[in-house]
């Protein structure tokens, strides 16, 4: 999969195109490879992952918050926003800055308005200050992708820190970056003594107790990222037995090496477990990796004085309201925060954690395949038939396959066997 200056780009490519609302309008089609403008880059898509957010776009179409009225039935779009690319063509004004063969992860949320096709947006894109790859900007479920100037000028191309980061790992940097961003919103105010000044520490409390509610794919990432802050104990609450077992299978050994007690329980026993494991004090941090408002509301009762709750999952709009005991805020100084998405610095940190071996991206991949498996993967995510991440290699052709312990060597062998000719 290496790229040199004489790399030959074809005239056409295959891509997953959305041409209306609903999954019946999602198709694998042949389209022209985009022409590269003076301030643009053409890149080969090396790997792309499916996300539950893809299905929100499929269902909502022009009403999706990041589409701003863009009608996919009139102006079809290529979807996909979690991925990694290699540069194959560079616009003339960018030569000397970028070169063929460079590898990048992409930050899909681009903090600027559109330069092109403004007439396709509601009110000619007036007031639009954030656009996204895989929405109104070209997406990554394709063999090639045009990187427009909005992405480049906003710093949303993040270079790989090392060449041996697997493609699937770099693609995972986007969802992992969202976890990093949310944990960096945890703030603890620390005093060494009554007369000492206050200082701030970011992240789960070092030496403290962190509670993570929900052990789905994102909850698992929260567990591993939290380990980097070295809490003395991590409690994981999960309803499904198979997920509880998976937490132990993946992280028990690592937790022991780091000197972290890993406690896994079910929701109905959580209050008792928190009381026992904290001697009745409560946890320092609780991360709710579920989009259920009632669980978010209940999570606050587990906090110790000065504790922080993070709402990571977004609840449905109609069910988003919760009740809050204001005495906990006023008298116990607990705090509530949350986040959605990330920025380029979080992608860079995700890549660094993988490069340093502090995050194993293979923990999260449970499906893989070629571009012809992309729609089956998207549908599996849609129907909640997949409990983990699925990776698609756009230049390979293969059915959707199950995997455990996906790694760089397995990726290389798969690509050697299934890669189509360039």
ZAMARGU-4260 file (C-alpha; in steps of 0.2 Angstrom, whole numbers, plus 5000, padded with zeros to 4 digits):
<rodrens>
0) 5000/5000/5000 | 5015/5012/4998 | 5013/5027/4987 | 5027/5035/4976 | 5027/5049/4964
5) 5023/5039/4949 | 5007/5032/4957 | 4993/5030/4944 | 4976/5037/4948 | 4962/5029/4938
10) 4948/5040/4930 | 4934/5031/4940 | 4932/5024/4957 | 4919/5015/4968 | 4910/5024/4982
15) 4895/5022/4994 | 4883/5036/4989 | 4868/5042/4998 | 4855/5048/4985 | 4840/5051/4996
20) 4833/5048/5014 | 4833/5030/5019 | 4844/5015/5018 | 4836/5010/5001 | 4845/5025/4994
25) 4862/5019/4999 | 4872/5011/4985 | 4889/5006/4980 | 4892/5014/4963 | 4905/5019/4951
30) 4909/5038/4950 | 4922/5049/4942 | 4938/5052/4953 | 4937/5070/4957 | 4949/5083/4949
35) 4961/5091/4960 | 4960/5110/4962 | 4975/5121/4965 | 4972/5122/4984 | 4966/5104/4986
40) 4973/5086/4988 | 4967/5070/4981 | 4970/5055/4993 | 4968/5036/4993 | 4957/5030/5007
45) 4966/5017/5016 | 4953/5012/5029 | 4936/5019/5035 | 4925/5014/5050 | 4906/5014/5051
50) 4898/5024/5064 | 4881/5025/5072 | 4881/5044/5066 | 4881/5038/5048 | 4863/5031/5051
55) 4857/5047/5058 | 4862/5055/5041 | 4854/5041/5031 | 4837/5043/5041 | 4837/5062/5042
60) 4844/5068/5025 | 4843/5087/5023 | 4836/5089/5041 | 4852/5082/5049 | 4861/5096/5059
65) 4876/5095/5048 | 4867/5095/5031 | 4859/5113/5033 | 4846/5109/5021 | 4857/5100/5008
70) 4845/5088/4998 | 4854/5072/4995 | 4840/5067/4982 | 4846/5081/4971 | 4864/5082/4976
75) 4870/5064/4982 | 4884/5063/4994 | 4898/5050/4998 | 4896/5046/5017 | 4909/5041/5030
80) 4919/5051/5042 | 4931/5040/5052 | 4946/5036/5042 | 4964/5037/5036 | 4971/5042/5019
85) 4987/5043/5009 | 4991/5058/4997 | 4991/5053/4979 | 4990/5071/4971 | 4994/5088/4977
90) 4986/5104/4970 | 5000/5116/4963 | 4998/5129/4977 | 5001/5116/4990 | 5017/5107/4982
95) 5031/5109/4994 | 5019/5108/5009 | 5012/5091/5005 | 5019/5077/4995 | 5013/5061/4988
100) 5014/5047/5000 | 5010/5056/5016 | 4998/5048/5028 | 4985/5057/5037 | 4970/5054/5049
105) 4956/5066/5046 | 4946/5076/5059 | 4929/5076/5050 | 4922/5091/5060 | 4928/5106/5051
110) 4926/5123/5060 | 4922/5134/5045 | 4908/5138/5033 | 4908/5131/5015 | 4918/5138/5000
115) 4909/5129/4987 | 4891/5124/4983 | 4884/5137/4995 | 4868/5137/4984 | 4864/5119/4990
120) 4863/5124/5008 | 4848/5132/5017 | 4849/5151/5015 | 4865/5150/5005 | 4874/5144/5020
125) 4872/5160/5030 | 4877/5157/5047 | 4885/5140/5044 | 4901/5139/5054 | 4905/5120/5054
130) 4904/5108/5040 | 4909/5089/5040 | 4918/5076/5030 | 4905/5063/5025 | 4891/5075/5025
135) 4892/5090/5014 | 4911/5087/5011 | 4917/5072/5002 | 4916/5056/5013 | 4928/5041/5015
140) 4918/5026/5010 | 4926/5028/4993 | 4942/5022/4985 | 4948/5040/4984 | 4943/5057/4992
145) 4945/5075/4988 | 4952/5085/5002 | 4946/5102/5000 | 4954/5118/5006 | 4942/5120/5021
150) 4949/5104/5028 | 4967/5108/5024 | 4966/5126/5031 | 4957/5121/5047 | 4971/5109/5051
155) 4960/5094/5050 | 4973/5083/5042 | 4983/5075/5056 | 5000/5066/5051 | 5004/5049/5057
160) 5018/5050/5070 | 5025/5034/5065 | 5024/5023/5049 | 5019/5007/5058 | 5002/5013/5064
165) 4990/5001/5056 | 4977/5009/5044 | 4963/5003/5056 | 4971/5011/5070 | 4972/5028/5062
170) 4954/5026/5057 | 4950/5023/5075 | 4958/5039/5080 | 4942/5049/5077 | 4930/5039/5089
175) 4945/5038/5101 | 4948/5056/5100 | 4930/5060/5106 | 4933/5049/5121 | 4949/5059/5124
180) 4940/5076/5122 | 4927/5071/5135 | 4939/5065/5148 | 4949/5081/5146 | 4934/5091/5151
185) 4935/5083/5168 | 4942/5096/5180 | 4947/5093/5198 | 4952/5108/5209 | 4966/5103/5221
190) 4973/5111/5236 | 4989/5104/5245 | 4983/5112/5261 | 4971/5124/5269 | 4982/5139/5265
195) 4989/5133/5248 | 4982/5140/5232 | 4970/5131/5221 | 4976/5122/5206 | 4967/5113/5192
200) 4971/5095/5186 | 4963/5089/5170 | 4956/5071/5168 | 4950/5057/5179 | 4957/5059/5197
205) 4975/5052/5198 | 4974/5039/5213 | 4955/5041/5213 | 4940/5030/5209 | 4933/5031/5191
210) 4916/5024/5187 | 4911/5020/5169 | 4893/5016/5165 | 4890/5007/5149 | 4903/4995/5141
215) 4898/4996/5123 | 4912/5000/5111 | 4914/5018/5117 | 4913/5013/5135 | 4927/5001/5132
220) 4937/5015/5125 | 4934/5026/5140 | 4941/5012/5151 | 4957/5011/5142 | 4959/5030/5140
225) 4955/5032/5159 | 4969/5020/5163 | 4982/5033/5157 | 4977/5044/5171 | 4981/5031/5184
230) 4966/5030/5195 | 4968/5018/5209 | 4951/5009/5204 | 4940/5008/5189 | 4922/5002/5191
235) 4913/4997/5176 | 4894/4995/5176 | 4886/4985/5162 | 4869/4977/5160 | 4874/4963/5147
240) 4884/4949/5154 | 4894/4946/5137 | 4900/4964/5138 | 4905/4962/5157 | 4915/4947/5152
245) 4923/4957/5137 | 4929/4971/5149 | 4938/4958/5160 | 4945/4949/5145 | 4953/4964/5137
250) 4958/4975/5152 | 4961/4964/5167 | 4979/4960/5163 | 4983/4978/5159 | 4975/4985/5174
255) 4985/4973/5185 | 5001/4979/5177 | 4996/4997/5180 | 4991/4994/5198 | 4973/4998/5195
260) 4959/4988/5203 | 4946/4984/5189 | 4929/4980/5196 | 4915/4975/5184 | 4897/4974/5190
265) 4879/4975/5184 | 4868/4990/5186 | 4856/4983/5200 | 4872/4980/5211 | 4880/4996/5207
270) 4875/5006/5222 | 4881/4993/5234 | 4897/4990/5224 | 4901/5009/5225 | 4898/5010/5243
275) 4909/4995/5246 | 4923/5000/5235 | 4924/5018/5241 | 4920/5015/5259 | 4904/5025/5257
280) 4913/5040/5250 | 4908/5039/5232 | 4918/5040/5216 | 4928/5054/5210 | 4923/5053/5192
285) 4908/5045/5183 | 4907/5044/5165 | 4890/5039/5157 | 4894/5031/5141 | 4875/5029/5137
290) 4863/5041/5129 | 4849/5038/5142 | 4844/5053/5152 | 4838/5043/5167 | 4855/5034/5169
295) 4863/5051/5168 | 4852/5058/5182 | 4855/5043/5193 | 4874/5044/5190 | 4876/5060/5200
300) 4872/5051/5217 | 4887/5040/5215 | 4899/5055/5216 | 4910/5060/5231 | 4911/5078/5236
305) 4920/5087/5222 | 4917/5073/5210 | 4914/5076/5191 | 4900/5068/5180 | 4903/5067/5162
310) 4888/5064/5150 | 4896/5056/5135 | 4881/5049/5126 | 4867/5060/5119 | 4849/5056/5124
315) 4835/5057/5112 | 4828/5075/5111 | 4811/5071/5118 | 4819/5062/5133 | 4833/5073/5137
320) 4827/5082/5153 | 4833/5077/5170 | 4831/5082/5188 | 4845/5088/5198 | 4848/5090/5217
325) 4855/5107/5217 | 4862/5104/5235 | 4874/5092/5228 | 4881/5106/5217 | 4880/5119/5230
330) 4886/5110/5246 | 4896/5095/5239 | 4904/5105/5224 | 4900/5091/5211 | 4901/5096/5193
335) 4893/5090/5177 | 4901/5091/5160 | 4899/5083/5143 | 4906/5084/5126 | 4901/5079/5108
340) 4915/5077/5095 | 4933/5082/5096 | 4946/5093/5087 | 4963/5090/5078 | 4973/5090/5094
345) 4962/5076/5101 | 4965/5066/5085 | 4984/5069/5087 | 4984/5063/5105 | 4974/5047/5100
350) 4988/5043/5087 | 5002/5047/5099 | 4994/5035/5112 | 4993/5021/5099 | 5011/5025/5093
355) 5017/5023/5111 | 5008/5007/5114 | 4996/5015/5128 | 4981/5011/5117 | 4978/4995/5108
360) 4966/4998/5093 | 4964/4980/5090 | 4953/4979/5106 | 4939/4987/5097 | 4938/4979/5080
365) 4926/4965/5078 | 4922/4966/5059 | 4932/4969/5043 | 4930/4968/5024 | 4932/4977/5008
370) 4922/4991/5000 | 4908/4978/4995 | 4905/4975/5013 | 4902/4993/5018 | 4883/4993/5016
375) 4881/4976/5026 | 4892/4984/5039 | 4882/5000/5040 | 4866/4990/5041 | 4873/4979/5055
380) 4877/4995/5065 | 4860/5001/5061 | 4852/4985/5068 | 4864/4985/5083 | 4870/4968/5077
385) 4888/4973/5080 | 4896/4976/5097 | 4912/4984/5092 | 4919/4993/5077 | 4920/4987/5059
390) 4933/4993/5047 | 4932/4994/5028 | 4947/4994/5017 | 4941/5003/5001 | 4954/4995/4989
395) 4950/4977/4995 | 4936/4966/4990 | 4929/4955/5003 | 4913/4950/5012 | 4911/4956/5030
400) 4921/4945/5042 | 4922/4943/5060 | 4938/4945/5069 | 4946/4945/5087 | 4963/4952/5090
405) 4965/4962/5074 | 4982/4969/5072 | 4995/4976/5060 | 5001/4959/5054 | 4983/4952/5051
410) 4979/4968/5042 | 4994/4966/5030 | 4990/4948/5026 | 4972/4953/5022 | 4977/4967/5010
415) 4990/4956/5002 | 4976/4943/4998 | 4961/4955/4994 | 4969/4971/4987 | 4963/4975/4970
420) 4975/4981/4957 | 4979/5000/4957
</rodrens>
